[in-house]
């Protein structure tokens, strides 16, 4: 029997410090806007040099978890700040190429976001969604087309009035980027992405919950077939 074993990844001291600080933030021990202990205290807490703390802080700043203010120190980013793509890439670097898992996450998260957002959207938000649909009809550039889809879906998350849904949608958007571009090479995929979203918006305008649910279900039923065409393991 041949065992499928991945090589052990070497983790540097700086990466370990990053993970420990990130855990303090994501667990809520360090709150949004709260100042981190100074370099000397962190170095003593983690048993490393101040240089390692400085390297980890800079890296955490780059991926958007903390803000470094000259002369003041390091602070946890406020929650309302959009998640930088670098943060998501760092957090999900092992999953970004697992397209089956990405589809499953999309179906689980996006469908819930759509369902709630569709029921809570106001007239102005629905009008903006229709503007995005008009732009999709005119667009021929693949990457710009995906950008508009992303804006549509972020607005749907904002319509839900649940901040965690906005964060989850941001994460999914960055994770799905590569597969979304590949999916648009399939004949009919462009029409599908517009048609199902148009049906969703129309159901939103009518305030018809059953039609909203049907539009969402149809969207992912067809999307799954597209994924299976490009990524057979899905």
KAURSUL-V42010 format. One record per pair of residues at least 24 apart in sequence whose ideal C-beta (glycine too) atoms are under 7 Angstrom apart, sorted by the first residue. I is the first residue (numbers start at 1). J is the second residue. Records with the same first field share a line. If there is no record, write none. Layout:
I = J, J
This chain:
13 = 48, 52
14 = 52, 55, 56, 59
17 = 46, 48, 52, 53, 56
18 = 56, 59, 60
20 = 46
21 = 56, 60
22 = 60, 65
25 = 65, 76
30 = 76
31 = 76
32 = 76, 77, 78, 79
33 = 75, 76, 78
34 = 75, 76
35 = 73, 75
36 = 66, 73, 74, 75
38 = 73
62 = 86
63 = 87, 90
79 = 163
82 = 170
83 = 167, 170, 171
85 = 174
88 = 171, 174, 175
92 = 175
96 = 175
99 = 179, 227, 231, 234
100 = 231, 233, 234
102 = 175, 176, 179
103 = 224, 227, 234
105 = 172
106 = 172, 176
107 = 220
109 = 168, 172
110 = 153, 172
111 = 216, 220
113 = 156, 157, 160, 165, 169
114 = 156, 200, 216
115 = 212, 213, 216
116 = 160, 162
117 = 156, 157, 159, 160
118 = 200, 203, 204, 212
119 = 209, 212
120 = 159, 160, 161
121 = 159, 204
125 = 155, 159
126 = 201, 204, 205
128 = 155
129 = 155, 201
130 = 201
133 = 194, 197, 198, 201
136 = 194
137 = 194
142 = 181, 184
143 = 181
145 = 184
146 = 177, 180, 181
149 = 193
152 = 197
182 = 230
183 = 226, 230
186 = 226, 229, 230
189 = 226
192 = 222
